[in-house]
Amino acid sequence: MQDRIYLTTEEAAAYLRLKERKLYELVAHGAVPCTKVSGKWLFPRAALDRWLESGLARPEGMQPTSPPPIIGGSQDSLLEVAVRDSACGLALLAEGSQAGLDRLTRGEVAIAAIHLHATPDDDAANLAAIRAEPGLFDAVVIGFARREQGLLTAPGNPLGLAGIASAVERRARFARRQQGAGAQLLLTSLMARDGVPDGRMVMAGGVCATGQDLALAIRTGRADCGIASRAVAAAFGLDFLPLVWEHVDLVMRRRTYFEPATQTLLAWMRGPDMAARARELGGYDLAQSGEVRLNR
């Protein structure tokens, strides 16, 4: 059970030490994070952990401390440029979208960069995930950019891959991202959409912590393909088979939104330099960059 990203109702009830009837009551009242796929409820294990942590009792008068000036969550090439060139003073800790949300809920980072996927083309997946988090009742979601995600292959696409199903059929070795990484969630949802059985997928050895690590695995021959952004593919000279456009959002608490470091970053994002760098990197749409997508 500990290895599974999504739990069934029976597994979730056992994990939470509740009776299934009680769990169904919580679902009916929208009180527990879950999603419905083909008539069955599934429960993201990482979201259940954050749901439990959000209800921790605190001594009376205890105030939350200010989080460290760190952006956790997903790795993104344009975000790295934005943090550096804006001189906002924020640091980056790229561990994957779910890990970033975990740290944000626990107060270990000031901002989380996320791109989550319930389905491949779900533009509201990030917003739905935040609305389902009781511990993020004061969250603000700022649109950073939409970016193009696809299947990366070695230069020249030597295996002649045409997409996910083709790569599985030809026994291509997939570079693996860590559980909870947005790219890994996207891969799982794409396979489900296309009816590709995950048991047939060949996985390369090791786990790639970021899209850049994944590209390096392909470049050095340790893997044949993997999911990452067009910008990463271009930076490593890899072939890119486009699959979907996705939202990369910045999640923070309201008090963090007004901090000088955050405002410096947002001001740079809304200026001409952001657009220029996005064109250089490729695969970005800035139509909603800097906009408030959710204010709880």
N, C-alpha and C positions, 0 to 999 in steps of 0.2 A: 504493500500500500504506500509506503514511504517513497517509492520510486515513481508513482503515478502523479501526473499533473492534474488530472480530473478524476474525481471519485464518484461512484454511483451513490444512489440514496442509501443503500445498505452500508456501503463502505463509509460514507460521510457520517451516518448515525453512529457507527462504531467508533470512528475517529473522534467525534465530539462527545462520545459516551452519553448519547441520547437515544430514546426510543424512536423508531421510524415515524410513528404517529406524531410525536412532538416536532420532529424535523419538518414534516409536511405542514404542520401548523405555522412554523416559522416561515416556510416558503410562501404559504398563502398570504401572509401579512407582509411579505417583502422584507423580512427582517434578517435574512441570511443570504450571502452572495451565492448565486447559482445561475445556471443557464439551461434552456430547454432545447434539446436536439432530437429531432424525430420522435417527439412525444415523451422523451425520457429526460429527467432532471440530472444534470451533472454539476458537480461542486468543485471549483478550482481550489486545490489544497492550500496553495499559498494565500489565497484570499480568505480562506477559513482561518488560517493562522493570524492574519492581520485583524480579522473580525474579533477573534478571541482577545488579542492584545489590546484592542480599542476599549474593551470593557474592564480593563484592570482598575482596581480600586486604588485611589491615591489618598494620602493623608490630607485632612482638611487644611486649606491654605497653601498647599504645595502648588507652585506655579511651574509650568513647563519652561525649561531653559531654552535659550536661543540656539538653534541648530548651527553646526559649523558651516562656513560658507562654501559648500560643496554641491555640485550638480551630480547626482547619482543616476543610475539607470542605464539607458541605451547609449551605445557609441554612435556618433554621427559625425561625418567629416565636416559638414558646414558648421555644426555646433562647436567643434573644436576651433575652427577659425573664428567664430563669433566671440567665444570666450577670450581667446588670445588677443584678437585685434581690437576688441572693445575696451581692453584693460579694465574690466569690471572687478577683478580681484577674486573671482570665483574659481575654484578648482574643479576638476573633473574626476569622477570615479565610475568608469564604465564596467558594469557587471551584468547588464540585462535589465529589461523593463520591470519585471516582477521584483527583482532584488532592489531596484531603486525605490519602488513603492513601499517595500518592506522597511527600508531605511528611513524614508520620509515619515511613515507612520510612527516609527520609534524615535524620531527626532534626531537621527544621525546624519541627515543631509538636509539642506535648505530647499532643494529643488530636485524633482525626479523627471528625467526625460523618458518618455514612454511611447511605444507603438505596439498596441495589443491587438489581437485578432480573435474574435469569436467566429467570424467567417472571413474569407479572403477580401471581400469588397465592403466590409462594414465600416463606414466612415465614423460611426458613433461608438465604436468599441471602447476607445479611451474614456469617453465621457460616461458610458454605462459602468465601466469599472470603478470610476471615482464615485459615482452616485451610490454604488453598492457598498462603499466603505464607510461604516459609521464613524471610524476614527478620523476621517477626513471631512468632517462636517463643515469645516471652514476653508475648504480647498478652492483655489482658483486655478483654472486650466487655461494656459496661454498657447495659442497656436504658434509653433515654431516654423514648420514647413511641411508641405507634402513632398514625399520623395518616391522615386521609382525603385521598386524592389524586383529582383529577378534571379534567374539561375546563372551563376558564374561557372565558366568552364575554362580549361586551359586555352591558350592562344590558338586560334584556328579551329576550335571546337573539334578536336581529333576524333572523338567518339560519335560525332554527328548527332548530338542530342537536340531534341526539339521541345523539350519541356520535362516536367516532373515524371509523368507516366513513361515517357521515352527513356529517361535516365534509369528508372527502376527496371524497365524491361531489358535494358542493355547491361544491367548489373554494374552501373557506374557507382563508384564509392563516394558517398555523401559525406562532406565535412559536417560534423555535429556541433551545434551550439549547446550551451548549458540549458538546463530546464528553466523555464520562465523567461528566456530570452525571446524578444518579439519575433525574431527571424525563425526560431524553432516553432513557435506557436503558429506562424504563418505557414510553415512547411506542413505541419500537422493538419491545418484546416484545408490547405490545397489538396492534400492527399485524400482527405475525407470527401471534398467536393467532387473530385475526379474519380472516386471509387477505387483508389489505389491501395491495396492492402499493405500496411506498414511492415508486416512480417517478411515481405520480399525485398525490402530496402537493404542495401549493403552499406554499412557505416564504416568510414575510415577510423583509424585509431586515434584516441585522444579527444579532448574537448576544446573547441575554439572559443575563447572568452569574448571576442569581438569580431565584427565583420572583417576587420583588417587581418586578424589571426586566421580567419577562414580563407581569405584570399591568399595568404602566404602558404597555407597548407596545399592549395591547388597549384600555386606557382612552383612549389618545390616538389610536386608529384606525390605528396602524401594522400591527397584526395583528388577526385576527378571533377566534383561539382559541389555547389552549396548555395544557400540563399543569402544574398547581401544586396547592397544598393548599387546603382549604376555608378555613383561617384567612386566607390571602392573598387569596382571593376576597372574603371578608367585609370585610377591611380596605380594599379598593379599590372596593367596591360593585359587584362583577361577579357575573354569574350563574354557578352552579356545577353541573355535571353529574357526580355521584359515579361513580367507576370502581373503585377498590380501596382497601383499608387496607394500610399498609406500616409496617414497623419502622424507626424512626430510632434508631440505636445510637451509643454513644460508644466508640471504640476507643483504647486507650492501652497502654503498657507497664506491667508490674507495678510498677516503681518509681514511675511517675507516679501510680498509683492511691493510693499512701500519702502523696502530697504534700499539704500543708495546703490549697492552693487547690482541688485535686480533692475532698478530703473536705468542704470548705465547700460546694461546688456540690452534691455528692451529698446532704448533709444537708438543703439547701434543697429539693431535688427530692423528698425523702421526707416533707416537711412539708406542712401545709395550704395554704400559699400557692401551691404549684405547682398543686394541684387547682383552686383558685379561679381562677387565671389561665387555666388550660386551658379551663374552662367559659366564661370571657369570650371567648376567641378562637374556640372552637368547632372541632369536628373532631378531637378528641384522645381517646385511650384510655390511661389511666395504670396499667392493671392490672399491668404489668411494669416500671414506672418505678423505676429504682435497683437493679434486680436484676442479678446477674452472669449473663449469658447464655452466656459462654464464658470459660474460664480455661485457657490453653494451658500 
